[in-house]
Amino acid sequence: MRRLGLLATVAFVAGPLLGAPGAAPTVTSKVPRPDDVLGFHPGADRKLADYETIVKYFKALDAASDRVTVREIGPTAEGRTMIAAFISSEANLKKLDRYREISRRLALARGLDDAQARALAAEGRAIVWIDSGLHATEVAPAQHAPELAWRVATEESDEMRRIRDEVILVQVPVMNPDGLDKVVSWYNRNLGTPYEVAPMVELYHRYVGHDNNRDWYMFNMPESRNVARLLYEEYFPQIVYNHHQSAPFPARIFVPPFDDPMNPNIPPRVMRGVATVGDAITSRLEAEGKVGAISRTGFDTWWNGGMRTAPYFHNMVGILTETALWRYATPHEYDPARLPKRFRNGVPTDVPTTFYPSPWRGGWWRLRDAVDYILTASLATLDVGARKRSDWLYGMYLMGRDAIAAGAKGSPYAYVIPSGDAQGDPGAAARLVDVLRTGAVEVQRATADFKAGERTFPRGSFVVLMAQPFRAYAKDLLETQRYPDRREGPNGPPLRPYDITGWTLPAQMGVEGVWIDKPFEAALEALKAPAVTPASVSGAGGVLVASSRTNDAFLLANRTWRAGGEVRRATAAFSAGGHEFPAGAFLLKGLDRGAAEKLAAERGLAIVAVDAEPAVATIALKPPRVGLYMAWVPNIDEGWTRWVLEQFEFPYRTLHDADLRKGALRDSLDVVVLPDATAKSILDGNAAGTVPSEFTGGIGLGGAAALEQFVRDGGTLVALDSAADLPIDLFGLGLRNVLKGVSNQEYYAPGGLLRVTYDPTQPLAWGMPKEGVVFVENGPAFEEEGPRSDEGEEQPASGPTGRPAPHVVARFADKDVLYSGWLLGESKIAKKASLVDAPFGKGRVVLFGFRPQFRGQPLATFKVLFNALLLPASS
Ligand SMILES: [Zn+2]
C-alpha cells in the first residue's frame, strides 16, 4: 500500500462523538478522516456524499493504511464499479489469503474431521461482512461507511485492537452505487425548495428499485452477482450484516431476533447466532443511551432471497437492522404528544415491553442520529464477532458437516434434472443450474445413463446431491413451500408475511425435475462450467425452425428481424427435419446461418434448417412496435418488464404520461404494455404538490381514452395484474374481476405459485403445457359479465351480446389450486380465468391475472408475455 505523503504527517484526536462505551479512546492516526475527503462531517444536516466521493475516501484510506485493502468487485447495471474494503490488523491482512482459505474450508466442511476443524477455527479469523444496505433512499448506512472504516482502521482502544486482531471486516460501502447517485442528485435538485423531501420519480436502481433486495437467489442483476462471488465463492463470512432503514414507527431501530414464521430449512444454530448478534447490538445501544430499539416484529425468516435471508441457508448468521429515517438528510422534529400509541402488531409504544424496553419519546431526529445508531450496531457486531471468533468459525463447520450427513441419509437424497427431451426449454434448465451454482450449490452431471428411484435418466442429466454443506439452500429452492396458516385469531384476517411465501424454482422456471429419496449409483462429475449444453443448427436449407416451447426462440426471432429477415409462426403442430414441433413454432428466413449457430451454441437452442416451408398453416408477423408505460410513480414491475424485454432483445419505447395523453398511439405502436399498478395510480399518478409539477398527474382520462382508441384502431393492450382493472372498468370489455372488493379474509394469495390450465389452441398459450404453474400475488381473476338490462342490471349470460366473446386462455385449476406458498379462499378463484384475450374494436386487450415476469424469475411464463407482444394485429 502506498503512503500518502502529506496526510501521513497529520495526526489527530477523535472528538467525544466517536467514543466507544467506557473510557473515551484516544485515536491517533496518519490517515485521512472522512471529513477531509467528504468536506463535511458524515451525517451533517442536508449533506449527502455521492458515490465518487465515498470511493475516493476508501481509496485514500487504502493508500494511507496497511490495515485497509480496497478491491474492485465488478460493474453495476449502469457501469459504475463496485468496491469492497478488507479491514483488519496489518498482520491479518498480510495473511488474508490464508484466512480466506480457512473460512472457505470450514464453510464447505469437506475433508476435515472435528479435530482438524477445531485447529483451523483456532487459527482462523472471523470474517464479518458489513454492507451499507442497498436501498438508496435509506441514506444513512452508506453515509456511515467511511466513518466505520476509519474507526476500525485507526482507533487505538483495547476493543478496537481486539476487533482488528480477531476479525476481518469485509465492507461493501455502497451496494447500489447507481442508486446512491440518483438519490443524491434528486435530493440536491430539490434542496431548499418545497420538494426537499419529495419521493423520487424513478426507480433507485436502473431496473429493479427496491427489488435489488429480492434478487438473492436468482442473481439477475450484476450487483447481486458481484456480491454473491464474495459471499459464496471467496470469503464465506460467518456473519453477514445488511443495513436498512426504517424501523416500525416510532421505534428508532429494529434489531433481531426476528419474528415468526421461521423457515424450517434454516439450521437452528443460525437462529441462535442471530439472537447472539442481536443481543450484542441492543445491549450496546442501551449502554450508550440510544433508546428505542425494537425486536421480534414485522421481519420474519420464512422467505429466502433477501441479502440477509439467503445467507441463513448457507449456514451464515444473517443480520438486518432497520434504523429510523425521516427523509434523506433533512432533520425532523417529532411532537411527543403525536406519536402513535401502538405499533402495527398492537404492542404499545409508550410503555416498556420485553422487545421494546426503552421507548423513544420523540424530539429531533437527524441523519447524524441514524449514523450514530448504525455505527453502534456495526461496532457491536464486530465486537461479538471478535469475542467469539473461533466459535463462529467452528459453528459454520458444524452446520456444514451436519448438512452433508443429513443429505447422505436421504429423504431426500438428490434432485435430478433430466437432460434431453424431458425439458421443453433446455435453456431454462441450464439457467436453473447456473442460478443454483451462483449460490454455491454443488451440481453434478451424469457421465452415463443411470437409474434412480423408478426412473432411468439419460447421460448429461444434472444431479443435485443433498449431501452438501448448503443443503438447506438447495432444498429450499427446489422444493415446494407450505406456509403456515397464520391469522389474527381463529379464522381471523391473515397475518401478513414479510415477503412472498412460495418460490419453488423448477416450477417457476418450467423445468422438469425429480426428487429421489434413496441413495443410488451413478457416474457423476462435478459441474465446473456454465450448464448450457451447446446446440447447433441441424439440417440444411434456408428456413430455420425453432420450438415455441423455448424462450430463446423469441430471441432468435428478434435477431432475424434485426437482420432484415422474415418471421412466421405455425398455427398448428407439424414435423420438420425429423423433429416434432408444437403450434406456434417459429419459421425464420433471412438470418445468417453463422448467427443462428452462434445463438444455438450460446443458449443451447436447437434449431432445425429445412429447404422448404413445412406443410403447415402459418401467419406472417411484423416486428412489433412495443410501448412500455413508465409512470412517474416508480414501478418495480415496469423495471423488471423492461429488463426481461432487453434480455430477449425486444425493441421497445418507453411511454410517459404525456405520451399517452397526446394520443394517436396507433400511428407508431402495435402493443402497449401496462405494468402491474392500480387503475387509480395509472390515472392519477403523483398528487399535485407532492413532487415537482412536471411529474404530477397520471395518464388521466384523456390518456385512458387514447388507450381505448389505440385498441379500437387495432392495437394490443397488455394489462399486467392489477392494471387489468383499468380496461375492465373504463372500456367495457364484458369482463369482471371477481376479486375486486373481496376482503383478505375471503381471499388471500400473498405471493406464491398457483396451478392453471392453458388452452393451447390460443396463440397466447402457444408453447405452454396444458397444465402449468404461475406466480400470483393477490392479482385479479376474471369472468365474463352477462349482458345488462336498460336499467344496468346484469342479466344471465345467454343470447347474443353484440360483442365478440373474450377468449379464456388460462384458468385457475378447479381444485388444489395452491402449488407452493400460501392461499386462502381457493374457491374464489377455482376455474376462474387468469389470462384473457379480449377482442375489442379492431384490436384486443390481453389481461393477465398472474405475474408472467415477476422479479425476472418465472421463466415458464415469459413466453406468455412474449406471445402477447407477437399476437397478430387481428384474429
Ligand atoms: Zn431497505
Residues whose N, C-alpha, C, O or C-beta is under 5 A from the ligand:
A	BS01	ZN	H135 E138 H244 Q245
